[in-house]
Amino acid sequence: MPYVNIKITNENVTPEKKAALIKGATQLLVDVLDKNPNTTVVVIDEVDTDNWGIAGESITVRRKNGQ
């Protein structure tokens, strides 16, 4: 049973876009690894931008600085 964990920043991703991610990740495993879509699990974790950092700064700070 494949398990895919997608982590994204919590920035108002629509239910439709999340559904597209789930469908696309499932199809990728079907196409590349011949996995059964009925046993493929996809989980989307949304992380607050204060809790996600790059280069020593949170995403919140980086966005405020135009990065």
C-alpha positions as a Markdown table, in Angstrom:
| # | Residue | x | y | z |
|---|---|---|---|---|
| 1 | Met | 0.0 | 0.0 | 0.0 |
| 2 | Pro | 1.7 | 3.2 | -1.2 |
| 3 | Tyr | 1.6 | 6.2 | 1.2 |
| 4 | Val | 2.2 | 9.7 | -0.2 |
| 5 | Asn | 2.6 | 12.7 | 2.1 |
| 6 | Ile | 2.4 | 16.1 | 0.5 |
| 7 | Lys | 3.3 | 19.1 | 2.6 |
| 8 | Ile | 2.3 | 22.5 | 1.5 |
| 9 | Thr | 2.1 | 25.9 | 3.1 |
| 10 | Asn | -1.3 | 26.8 | 4.5 |
| 11 | Glu | -2.3 | 29.5 | 2.0 |
| 12 | Asn | -5.9 | 28.9 | 1.1 |
| 13 | Val | -5.4 | 26.0 | -1.3 |
| 14 | Thr | -8.9 | 25.2 | -2.6 |
| 15 | Pro | -10.6 | 21.8 | -2.1 |
| 16 | Glu | -10.5 | 21.4 | -5.9 |
| 17 | Lys | -6.7 | 21.9 | -6.0 |
| 18 | Lys | -6.3 | 19.4 | -3.2 |
| 19 | Ala | -8.4 | 16.9 | -5.1 |
| 20 | Ala | -6.2 | 17.4 | -8.1 |
| 21 | Leu | -3.1 | 16.8 | -6.1 |
| 22 | Ile | -4.6 | 13.6 | -4.7 |
| 23 | Lys | -5.7 | 12.4 | -8.1 |
| 24 | Gly | -2.4 | 13.3 | -9.7 |
| 25 | Ala | -0.2 | 11.7 | -7.1 |
| 26 | Thr | -2.3 | 8.5 | -7.2 |
| 27 | Gln | -2.1 | 8.4 | -11.0 |
| 28 | Leu | 1.7 | 8.9 | -10.9 |
| 29 | Leu | 2.1 | 5.8 | -8.8 |
| 30 | Val | -0.2 | 3.8 | -11.1 |
| 31 | Asp | 1.7 | 5.0 | -14.2 |
| 32 | Val | 5.3 | 4.7 | -12.9 |
| 33 | Leu | 5.2 | 1.8 | -10.4 |
| 34 | Asp | 2.0 | 0.0 | -11.5 |
| 35 | Lys | 0.4 | 0.5 | -8.0 |
| 36 | Asn | -3.2 | -0.2 | -7.3 |
| 37 | Pro | -5.0 | 3.1 | -7.0 |
| 38 | Asn | -7.5 | 1.5 | -4.6 |
| 39 | Thr | -4.8 | 0.9 | -2.0 |
| 40 | Thr | -2.8 | 4.2 | -2.6 |
| 41 | Val | -3.1 | 6.6 | 0.3 |
| 42 | Val | -2.4 | 10.4 | -0.2 |
| 43 | Val | -2.3 | 12.8 | 2.7 |
| 44 | Ile | -2.0 | 16.5 | 2.4 |
| 45 | Asp | -0.5 | 18.4 | 5.4 |
| 46 | Glu | -0.9 | 22.1 | 5.4 |
| 47 | Val | 1.8 | 23.8 | 7.4 |
| 48 | Asp | 1.4 | 27.4 | 8.7 |
| 49 | Thr | 4.0 | 29.7 | 7.1 |
| 50 | Asp | 5.3 | 30.6 | 10.5 |
| 51 | Asn | 6.2 | 26.9 | 10.9 |
| 52 | Trp | 8.1 | 26.4 | 7.6 |
| 53 | Gly | 11.5 | 27.9 | 7.1 |
| 54 | Ile | 14.1 | 28.3 | 4.4 |
| 55 | Ala | 17.6 | 29.7 | 4.8 |
| 56 | Gly | 17.1 | 30.5 | 8.5 |
| 57 | Glu | 13.8 | 32.4 | 8.0 |
| 58 | Ser | 10.2 | 31.5 | 8.2 |
| 59 | Ile | 8.1 | 31.6 | 5.0 |
| 60 | Thr | 6.1 | 34.4 | 6.6 |
| 61 | Val | 9.2 | 36.6 | 7.0 |
| 62 | Arg | 10.5 | 35.7 | 3.5 |
| 63 | Arg | 7.1 | 36.7 | 1.9 |
| 64 | Lys | 7.1 | 40.0 | 3.8 |
| 65 | Asn | 10.6 | 40.6 | 2.4 |
| 66 | Gly | 9.5 | 39.9 | -1.1 |
| 67 | Gln | 11.3 | 36.5 | -1.4 |
